[in-house]
Amino acid sequence: MIRNGGRYASLILGAGALLWLTQHGISPIPNPVRTGEYLIEDTQIDTVTFDTLISRKDVIFCLIWFFVTAGPTITLPADFNTASNQINVIGNGVGGGGGSPGAGGTICPSPPPPPGGGGGGCGGGC
């Protein structure tokens, strides 16, 4: 079961790697988003064991996944870079609240002003 707020390494694992993990007391779970990949939560495996695992020839390290499974808010990990990390949404969610209606626009002069300089046109109110 995926833990809310858990950070997981997604890996493609050969049969030998799966057996090796089992011998070390680690049970990866299938990735619910990407078939053929397995997830190992960061709390399941220490750094030395993880480094040994990904150095195997029958292991491909794919991504780090951070799952949010419940609740209206979540605290992201300190190293989560919102400028370069991708956020995927899965499952049911409640629609957002409606916004306020926008203010009325202005009437553009006829003919419209020539384009250029500061955006031109009537986009910002002529």
C-alpha positions as CSV (number, residue, x, y, z in Angstrom):
1,M,0.0,0.0,0.0
2,I,1.3,3.4,-0.9
3,R,1.7,5.8,2.1
4,N,0.4,9.4,1.9
5,G,3.4,11.7,1.5
6,G,5.8,8.8,0.9
7,R,8.8,9.1,-1.3
8,Y,9.5,6.1,-3.5
9,A,12.2,5.0,-6.0
10,S,10.7,3.5,-9.1
11,L,12.8,0.8,-10.6
12,I,12.7,-1.8,-13.4
13,L,13.9,-5.0,-11.7
14,G,15.0,-8.3,-13.1
15,A,14.0,-11.6,-11.4
16,G,17.4,-11.8,-9.7
17,A,17.1,-8.3,-8.3
18,L,13.6,-9.1,-6.9
19,L,15.0,-12.2,-5.2
20,W,18.0,-10.2,-3.8
21,L,15.6,-7.7,-2.4
22,T,13.4,-10.4,-0.8
23,Q,16.6,-11.9,0.8
24,H,17.2,-8.4,2.3
25,G,13.7,-8.2,3.7
26,I,12.5,-5.6,1.2
27,S,9.2,-6.2,-0.7
28,P,8.8,-3.8,-3.6
29,I,5.3,-3.1,-4.8
30,P,4.1,-2.6,-8.4
31,N,4.1,1.0,-9.5
32,P,0.4,1.9,-10.0
33,V,1.3,4.5,-12.6
34,R,3.9,2.8,-14.8
35,T,3.5,-0.8,-15.5
36,G,6.6,-2.9,-15.4
37,E,8.2,-0.8,-12.6
38,Y,8.4,-1.4,-8.9
39,L,8.4,1.0,-6.0
40,I,10.6,0.9,-2.9
41,E,9.8,3.5,-0.2
42,D,12.8,5.4,1.1
43,T,12.1,4.3,4.7
44,Q,12.4,0.6,3.5
45,I,16.0,0.7,2.4
46,D,19.2,2.3,3.7
47,T,21.6,4.2,1.4
48,V,24.3,1.5,1.2
49,T,21.7,-1.2,0.3
50,F,20.1,1.1,-2.3
51,D,23.5,1.9,-3.9
52,T,24.3,-1.8,-4.0
53,L,20.9,-2.5,-5.6
54,I,21.1,0.1,-8.4
55,S,24.7,-0.9,-9.2
56,R,23.3,-4.3,-10.3
57,K,23.1,-5.0,-14.1
58,D,19.5,-6.2,-13.8
59,V,18.2,-2.9,-12.2
60,I,17.2,0.3,-13.9
61,F,16.6,3.3,-11.7
62,C,13.8,5.3,-13.2
63,L,12.3,8.1,-11.1
64,I,11.7,9.3,-7.5
65,W,7.9,9.4,-6.9
66,F,6.3,11.4,-4.1
67,F,2.7,10.2,-3.6
68,V,-0.1,12.3,-2.1
69,T,-3.1,10.0,-1.5
70,A,-5.3,12.0,0.8
71,G,-6.0,15.4,2.3
72,P,-6.3,18.9,1.0
73,T,-2.7,19.9,1.6
74,I,0.7,18.3,1.7
75,T,4.2,19.4,2.7
76,L,6.6,18.7,-0.1
77,P,10.1,17.4,0.6
78,A,12.8,20.1,1.0
79,D,14.5,19.0,-2.2
80,F,11.3,19.2,-4.3
81,N,12.0,21.7,-7.0
82,T,8.7,23.1,-8.3
83,A,10.4,24.6,-11.3
84,S,11.6,21.3,-12.7
85,N,9.7,18.5,-11.1
86,Q,6.5,17.1,-12.7
87,I,3.2,16.6,-10.9
88,N,0.8,13.9,-12.1
89,V,-2.7,13.6,-10.8
90,I,-4.5,10.2,-10.6
91,G,-8.0,9.3,-9.4
92,N,-11.0,11.0,-8.2
93,G,-10.9,14.6,-7.0
94,V,-13.4,17.2,-6.0
95,G,-13.8,20.1,-8.4
96,G,-12.5,23.4,-7.4
97,G,-14.7,26.2,-6.2
98,G,-16.1,28.6,-8.8
99,G,-14.4,32.0,-9.2
100,S,-16.0,35.5,-9.3
101,P,-17.3,36.7,-12.6
102,G,-14.8,39.0,-14.5
103,A,-15.2,42.7,-14.9
104,G,-16.6,44.1,-18.1
105,G,-14.2,45.0,-20.9
106,T,-13.8,48.3,-22.7
107,I,-15.0,49.0,-26.2
108,C,-12.2,49.1,-28.7
109,P,-12.0,52.2,-31.0
110,S,-12.9,51.7,-34.6
111,P,-10.6,51.2,-36.4
112,P,-8.5,49.4,-33.7
113,P,-5.1,50.9,-32.9
114,P,-2.1,49.6,-34.9
115,P,-0.3,46.6,-33.3
116,G,3.1,47.0,-31.7
117,G,4.7,48.6,-28.7
118,G,3.4,47.5,-25.3
119,G,1.2,44.7,-26.8
120,G,-1.0,46.8,-29.0
121,G,-4.5,45.7,-29.9
122,C,-7.3,45.9,-27.4
123,G,-6.2,43.1,-25.0
124,G,-5.5,45.4,-22.1
125,G,-8.4,47.8,-22.6
126,C,-7.8,50.5,-25.3
